[in-house]
Amino acid sequence: MPAALFITLRVHGTWDRPIVVPTGHFFVVSTVAVASVVLAVIASLAALRLASYRALMLAMAFVGVSAMLVVHGLATPGFLVEGRYFAVTGFAARLTVVLGATLLAASTARPQGRLLDRIVEHRSQVLLAWSLGLAAFAALALRFPESVPPRVVSEQIFLNSTLVITLLMSGIAAYRYLDVYRHSQVEMHGALATSAVLILQAQIGMHYSAVWASSWWLYHLQLLAGFGCALWAILGEYARGENTVSAMHRLTLSDPLQLIEAGYPEVVRSFSTSLEARDRYTHGHGRRVAILSVLIGQQLGLAPQRLRALSHGALLHDVGKIAVPDAILCKPTALTNDEYGVIRHHPAQGEAMLAAAFRGRIELAVIRHHHEWFDGTGYPDRLAGQDIPLEARIAAVADVYDALRSNRSYRPAWLTETAREYIASESGTHFDPRCVDALMQVADRFEREHSWEAERRGEFIIGPEAVALARG
């Protein structure tokens, strides 16, 4: 919408009339600066707690934008700076979008190296030096505005280079945060993608519009919307009970498994907690099946939306067991035929329980059909082959593999080799051969990072940022 409005104003030149209101400019920019300052404080506190390069880059981005906006607002002609020193106002405006776009893009990267590790290790000193440097620049720019001659902000090389850098960096940031949002559906990821797009549009508006024109005012509103969007998302997380450190931690995640877990809706978390409380021997089973299912789905090339739905369904694949009596669910000996008949109802019961909560067919298909066999001898509907939804075929092999590799009330965990041999022997009968092959490709990673034994040892992988958060 802002882009369409800008184009309309530029095409119809008579509509793009000048609105010379310096006071209005001061208050608009000050409002943007306030939003950015709040973000800077939140991001800085989180960066100091989280040993994360991404969190540090986000903090530096908001601190940098805040400083430039303060200079831009206070340098409005007629306030702290005389009208003839207008160049410092334009210079600060350009630096605002360049710094914001560049550091926002940097926050999406995953660089490695000893130097970057040292930077993160000394993040408090880095952030302090960055803040003091910006404060010094702001003080000098406002005290000596003549140090920025008008020809600087009118040189095409300066104007074009800042345009290109901002468009490139904001484009990278928007693309990467949008890709992350597709996996997680976390509002904050979508908010930062939107912020990056609005920064891009603001740079175009700044570059191609005349000072005080209606289209020129529009870019200030785009900046306000961009940073207001990010602030709204963080405050929304806080209102839902997340502290600011946890909320910012979500922005530092990059692994698809972590992103999908971070985006679990409340209904999924609630039912998962209820299911976990029923049987101590299956504690963590749903989460591990979800993780292994996603790993298999990635191996098979599933799109982010399908991976997320697969994860939700796999996490709650046994939710129907909430309705199963404890005497049957936790029985330490073999089940009778009648008791096994009760157990066999849990896929359909689970689907009925969550039919209103899930609009997508994938989640419900996983819950209903994860006990179907590839040869058509499973339950509840005796589907066979390709008639079984792919996500349910994936969850089926993940479910059995994790069950074999975990302790149960009636038997100890199987050895890794024994479990794999059994899964391979059931390829084409119980399991889809494609899913079995994919499982074998990812089994080593699952065993190393997420299996029942890895969790028992406390060696499962949750990422360095999450470790730092837990320790904090």
Helices and strands as residue ranges (DSSP letters): H 2-11, G 13-15, H 22-49, H 53-74, G 83-85, H 87-106, H 114-121, H 123-143, G 145-147, H 150-154, H 156-184, H 187-208, H 214-239, H 244-251, H 256-262, H 266-276, G 280-282, H 285-299, H 304-315, G 319-323, H 326-329, H 337-343, H 346-354, H 361-369, G 385-387, H 390-404, H 416-425, H 433-449, H 452-457, H 464-471
